[in-house]
Amino acid sequence: MTYTAKDYDRALIAPEQVFASPMDIVETESMTPEQKLTVLKHWEANARDLQVASEENMTGPENSRLGEVKKAIIRLRELENLDERSVS
């Protein structure tokens, strides 16, 4: 699937609503490696928030997918030779 600039903007807010899985971000050719990492970092932050809320019994049945996001970030860094400084 091809993603547009509008999809990228939406993914910065709610990546899980644009992409079926974190690895889909890694595999898309519609974004730069830095954009991919930025979106994954947003997903990671959202997943951490969801995990904390879940631990405090403040969420519904959704799963944070934090493990999947971390694996996708590692894979993207390996493929694109990115480091922490690649995202502001």
Beta strands, then each sheet from edge to edge (+ up, - down):
end
